Amino acid sequence: MGVCEFSALSPLLETRAKKRLQANAQNVIVCALPYFCGDYPQRNVARYAICDDYHQTGGALLNEICAELAENFPGQAFQPFIDVSPIPEVKAAHLAGLGVIGLHGQLILSGWGAYAFIGCVVTDLELEPSQPAFDSCLECEACIKACPTKALGRRSLCRELCRSHITQKTGQLTDWEQNEIKSGKMVWGCDICLEACPLNRNAAITPLKCMRRSPLPILSRENLDEATQRKAYGYRGKKVLERNLTLLGL
C-alpha cells in the first residue's frame, strides 16, 4: 500500500459513488490486491475472473482496513472504493509508489506484474504521501504488437475494437464482433496484451487467501448458475455469457 494526496487526482471520475466522498478529503490510501492464483493453460475466462468476485472479496478487505483505521484514529473518516470509484485508480496507485503504468494502461507492480486489483481508502487523516514510482515499463510495445484487433495504442484503448469489451457487450453483435469472440476462444475477457508483457512473466502467486479460493478457469453451461453468483462477470447476467458460449460451440 501507499499514500497519495487527494488533490493530485483531479479530475475525478464521474460515478454515482462520487457522492460518498467526504468534503474535507485529504489523502488516499491505495492498496494493491494481487489476484494471480496460478497458471491455467486451459481456460476460457480472463485471469482476473478466475478468482471470486473482487468487488466482494476486495471490498471486504477494504472494509476491514477501514474498521481498524477508525478504531485507531477516532473522529477521522475512512471511505473505501474498489472499481466503481471516482478515484482514477491506476494514477493513484502510481502516485502512491505501488508501480509503473504500462503502455497497456494498467499498473505494473514489481513481482506481481499487472495482475492486481486496486482498492482505495479516501480519508481526512493527515498522512505523509509516498514517493511515486519513477521507473517506467520497458516500452517494448510487446503488448501493442500482440493485440489482435489493433485496439491498443500507447496508453490508449479503442474499446470498440477490444475483444475483452466485445465479450461483455449486451445486445446483438456484428458479424465481425462474433468472429472476434470465436477467434479469441474466450467466454469472458482477453489477456493477450498482458501475457505479451515481459514484466508479467513469472508473476508471484497472490498471498491473499480470498483470491485463491474456488478458482474457476473454465466457464460452462453446467457451472454457469454457480459461477454467476461468485465471479466478477456475474453482474452482466447469464444471457451474455450464454451467447458467448454458443458462439464458441460450448
Secondary structure in CASP SS format (residue, H / E / C, confidence):
PFRMAT SS
TARGET T0000
AUTHOR 0000-0000-0000
METHOD secondary structure of the structure
MODEL  1
M C 1.00
G E 1.00
V E 1.00
C E 1.00
E E 1.00
F H 1.00
S H 1.00
A H 1.00
L H 1.00
S C 1.00
P C 1.00
L C 1.00
L C 1.00
E C 1.00
T C 1.00
R H 1.00
A H 1.00
K H 1.00
K H 1.00
R H 1.00
L C 1.00
Q C 1.00
A C 1.00
N C 1.00
A C 1.00
Q C 1.00
N E 1.00
V E 1.00
I E 1.00
V E 1.00
C E 1.00
A E 1.00
L E 1.00
P E 1.00
Y C 1.00
F C 1.00
C C 1.00
G C 1.00
D C 1.00
Y C 1.00
P C 1.00
Q C 1.00
R C 1.00
N C 1.00
V E 1.00
A C 1.00
R H 1.00
Y H 1.00
A H 1.00
I C 1.00
C C 1.00
D C 1.00
D C 1.00
Y H 1.00
H H 1.00
Q H 1.00
T H 1.00
G H 1.00
G H 1.00
A H 1.00
L H 1.00
L H 1.00
N H 1.00
E H 1.00
I H 1.00
C H 1.00
A H 1.00
E H 1.00
L H 1.00
A H 1.00
E H 1.00
N H 1.00
F C 1.00
P C 1.00
G C 1.00
Q C 1.00
A C 1.00
F E 1.00
Q E 1.00
P E 1.00
F E 1.00
I E 1.00
D C 1.00
V C 1.00
S C 1.00
P C 1.00
I C 1.00
P C 1.00
E H 1.00
V H 1.00
K H 1.00
A H 1.00
A H 1.00
H H 1.00
L H 1.00
A C 1.00
G C 1.00
L C 1.00
G C 1.00
V E 1.00
I E 1.00
G C 1.00
L C 1.00
H C 1.00
G C 1.00
Q C 1.00
L E 1.00
I E 1.00
L E 1.00
S C 1.00
G C 1.00
W C 1.00
G E 1.00
A C 1.00
Y C 1.00
A E 1.00
F E 1.00
I E 1.00
G E 1.00
C E 1.00
V E 1.00
V E 1.00
T E 1.00
D C 1.00
L C 1.00
E C 1.00
L C 1.00
E C 1.00
P C 1.00
S C 1.00
Q C 1.00
P C 1.00
A C 1.00
F C 1.00
D C 1.00
S C 1.00
C C 1.00
L C 1.00
E C 1.00
C C 1.00
E C 1.00
A H 1.00
C H 1.00
I H 1.00
K H 1.00
A H 1.00
C C 1.00
P C 1.00
T C 1.00
K C 1.00
A C 1.00
L E 1.00
G E 1.00
R C 1.00
R C 1.00
S E 1.00
L E 1.00
C C 1.00
R H 1.00
E H 1.00
L H 1.00
C C 1.00
R H 1.00
S H 1.00
H H 1.00
I H 1.00
T H 1.00
Q H 1.00
K C 1.00
T C 1.00
G C 1.00
Q C 1.00
L C 1.00
T C 1.00
D H 1.00
W H 1.00
E H 1.00
Q H 1.00
N H 1.00
E H 1.00
I H 1.00
K H 1.00
S H 1.00
G H 1.00
K C 1.00
M C 1.00
V C 1.00
W E 1.00
G C 1.00
C C 1.00
D C 1.00
I H 1.00
C H 1.00
L H 1.00
E H 1.00
A H 1.00
C C 1.00
P H 1.00
L H 1.00
N H 1.00
R C 1.00
N C 1.00
A C 1.00
A C 1.00
I C 1.00
T C 1.00
P C 1.00
L C 1.00
K H 1.00
C H 1.00
M H 1.00
R H 1.00
R C 1.00
S C 1.00
P C 1.00
L C 1.00
P C 1.00
I C 1.00
L C 1.00
S C 1.00
R C 1.00
E C 1.00
N C 1.00
L H 1.00
D H 1.00
E H 1.00
A H 1.00
T H 1.00
Q H 1.00
R H 1.00
K C 1.00
A H 1.00
Y H 1.00
G H 1.00
Y H 1.00
R H 1.00
G C 1.00
K H 1.00
K H 1.00
V H 1.00
L H 1.00
E H 1.00
R H 1.00
N H 1.00
L H 1.00
T H 1.00
L H 1.00
L C 1.00
G C 1.00
L C 1.00
END
